[in-house]
Amino acid sequence: MHSFVQGFTVCGGLILAIGAQNAHVLKMGLTRQHVLPTVLICALSDALLIGLGIAGMGALLDRWPEAVRIATWAGAAFLFWYAINSLRAAFQQRALRVEEGGHVISLSRAVLLVLAFTYLNPHAYLDTVILIGSIGAHLAADQRIIFWMGCITASLAWFTALGFGASRLSPLFARPNAWRVLDAVIGVGMGALAFSLVR
């Protein structure tokens, strides 16, 4: 259960950040266009990329155990950096604003857009394949699948809430104070996770 919670926390903390993909999912929800395929593509893409990261790093660590320390310290360093940036953002005036309305788009265009927001974003590979994958890969073999399931659960829950609850969530996310609280929580959580990796 600890591995599931760790996977849920790590993935949840990373995907909550304001970004192009989240803004796109929110816009699809606000305009009520192709929400289900958009949410499924985002969640399945996370599952695929994180799974590849865990599997790839796991194979590497099986051959070179010394890589465990490198991956762990690299992951911890990134988490510390991420925590500091999140805490700094908590003191800034920010808000996520997505205009309601807009023209109707076809399903094929909606799919192409969400695929582009997902796979053409270098941060997606850094977050999923490298960072989350390295954290999951340093776990015992029988715990990696549980960690992966925690990540999948967090991803599916977030994109479902964002896409289908957009009409209720958008007023909250348009308020800078809401993002300040969220950034502060993410910063503290990521810092705690980084500390747990190196203690």
C-alpha positions in Angstrom: 0.0 0.0 0.0 2.9 2.4 0.7 4.1 2.0 -2.9 0.6 2.7 -4.2 0.4 5.9 -2.1 3.9 6.9 -3.2 3.0 6.4 -6.9 -0.3 8.3 -6.4 1.4 11.2 -4.6 4.4 11.5 -7.1 2.2 11.4 -10.2 -0.5 13.5 -8.7 1.9 16.2 -7.6 3.5 16.5 -11.0 0.4 16.5 -13.2 -1.3 19.2 -11.1 1.1 21.9 -12.4 -0.3 24.4 -14.9 0.6 23.4 -18.4 -0.5 23.2 -22.0 -2.0 19.7 -21.6 -4.1 20.6 -18.5 -5.3 23.8 -20.2 -6.3 21.9 -23.3 -8.2 19.3 -21.2 -9.9 22.1 -19.3 -10.9 23.8 -22.5 -12.4 20.6 -24.0 -14.4 20.2 -20.8 -15.6 23.8 -20.9 -16.7 23.5 -24.5 -18.0 19.9 -23.8 -16.2 18.6 -26.9 -14.8 15.1 -27.1 -14.1 15.0 -23.3 -14.0 11.2 -22.9 -11.4 10.5 -25.7 -9.3 13.5 -24.5 -9.3 12.2 -20.9 -8.6 8.6 -21.9 -5.7 9.6 -24.2 -4.0 11.6 -21.4 -4.4 8.9 -18.8 -3.4 6.0 -21.1 -0.4 8.0 -22.3 0.7 8.6 -18.7 0.3 4.8 -18.0 2.4 4.0 -21.1 5.2 6.4 -20.5 5.5 5.7 -16.8 5.4 2.0 -17.5 8.2 2.3 -20.0 10.2 4.3 -17.6 9.8 1.8 -14.8 10.5 -1.2 -17.1 13.5 0.5 -18.7 15.0 1.7 -15.6 14.3 -1.6 -13.9 16.2 -3.5 -16.6 19.1 -1.1 -16.3 19.3 -1.3 -12.5 19.2 -5.2 -12.7 22.4 -5.1 -14.7 24.1 -2.1 -13.0 23.0 -1.8 -9.3 25.3 1.2 -8.9 22.8 3.1 -11.1 20.3 2.9 -8.2 22.2 5.7 -6.4 22.5 7.8 -9.5 18.8 7.5 -10.4 17.8 8.1 -6.8 19.9 11.2 -6.3 18.9 12.6 -9.7 15.2 12.1 -8.9 15.7 13.6 -5.5 17.5 16.6 -7.0 14.7 17.2 -9.5 12.1 16.9 -6.8 13.9 19.4 -4.6 14.1 21.8 -7.6 10.4 21.2 -8.4 9.5 21.8 -4.7 11.4 25.1 -4.6 9.8 26.4 -7.8 6.3 25.4 -6.6 6.9 27.2 -3.3 8.1 30.3 -5.2 5.1 30.2 -7.4 2.8 30.2 -4.3 3.9 33.8 -3.7 3.2 34.9 -7.3 0.0 36.2 -8.9 -1.0 33.5 -11.3 -4.3 32.0 -12.6 -5.3 29.6 -15.3 -7.8 31.2 -17.6 -9.4 29.3 -20.5 -12.0 31.1 -22.6 -15.3 29.4 -22.8 -16.9 28.9 -26.2 -15.1 28.6 -29.4 -15.6 26.8 -32.6 -16.6 23.1 -32.8 -13.8 20.7 -33.8 -13.9 17.2 -35.2 -13.0 14.1 -33.2 -10.0 13.5 -35.4 -8.7 17.0 -34.8 -9.4 16.7 -31.1 -7.4 13.5 -30.9 -4.5 15.0 -32.9 -4.4 18.0 -30.6 -4.3 16.0 -27.4 -1.6 13.7 -28.8 0.5 16.7 -29.7 0.0 18.3 -26.3 1.1 15.0 -24.8 3.9 13.6 -26.9 5.4 16.8 -28.3 6.0 18.2 -24.8 9.6 17.4 -23.5 8.5 17.8 -19.9 6.1 14.9 -20.3 9.1 12.6 -20.9 11.1 14.1 -18.1 8.3 13.8 -15.7 7.0 10.3 -16.7 9.8 8.2 -18.2 12.8 9.7 -16.4 11.6 11.1 -13.1 8.6 8.9 -12.1 10.2 5.9 -13.9 13.4 6.2 -11.9 11.5 6.5 -8.6 9.5 3.4 -9.4 12.4 1.4 -10.7 14.4 1.6 -7.5 11.6 -0.2 -5.6 11.6 -3.9 -5.1 10.3 -5.8 -8.2 7.0 -6.8 -6.6 6.3 -3.2 -5.6 6.9 -1.6 -9.0 3.5 -2.7 -10.4 1.8 -1.3 -7.2 3.6 2.0 -7.6 2.6 2.0 -11.3 -1.0 1.4 -10.4 -0.9 4.3 -7.9 0.4 6.6 -10.7 -2.3 5.4 -13.1 -5.0 6.0 -10.5 -3.8 9.6 -9.9 -3.6 10.4 -13.6 -7.0 9.0 -14.4 -8.6 10.7 -11.4 -7.1 14.1 -12.3 -7.9 14.1 -16.0 -11.4 12.8 -15.3 -12.0 15.5 -12.7 -10.5 18.2 -14.9 -12.3 17.2 -18.1 -15.8 16.3 -16.7 -15.7 18.8 -13.9 -14.4 21.7 -15.9 -17.5 23.8 -15.5 -17.2 23.6 -11.7 -13.4 23.7 -11.5 -12.6 26.6 -13.8 -13.9 29.4 -11.5 -11.7 28.0 -8.8 -8.6 27.7 -11.0 -9.2 31.3 -12.3 -8.6 32.6 -8.7 -4.9 33.2 -8.0 -5.3 32.3 -4.3 -6.4 28.8 -5.2 -3.2 28.3 -7.3 -1.2 29.7 -4.4 -2.6 27.1 -2.0 -2.1 24.3 -4.6 1.5 25.3 -5.4 2.3 25.4 -1.7 0.9 21.9 -1.1 2.7 20.6 -4.2 6.0 22.2 -3.0 5.8 20.7 0.5 4.8 17.3 -0.9 7.6 17.1 -3.5 10.1 18.3 -0.9 9.0 15.6 1.5 9.3 12.9 -1.2 12.7 14.1 -2.2 13.8 13.9 1.4 12.4 10.4 1.7 14.6 9.2 -1.3 17.9 10.4 0.2 17.5 9.8 3.9 
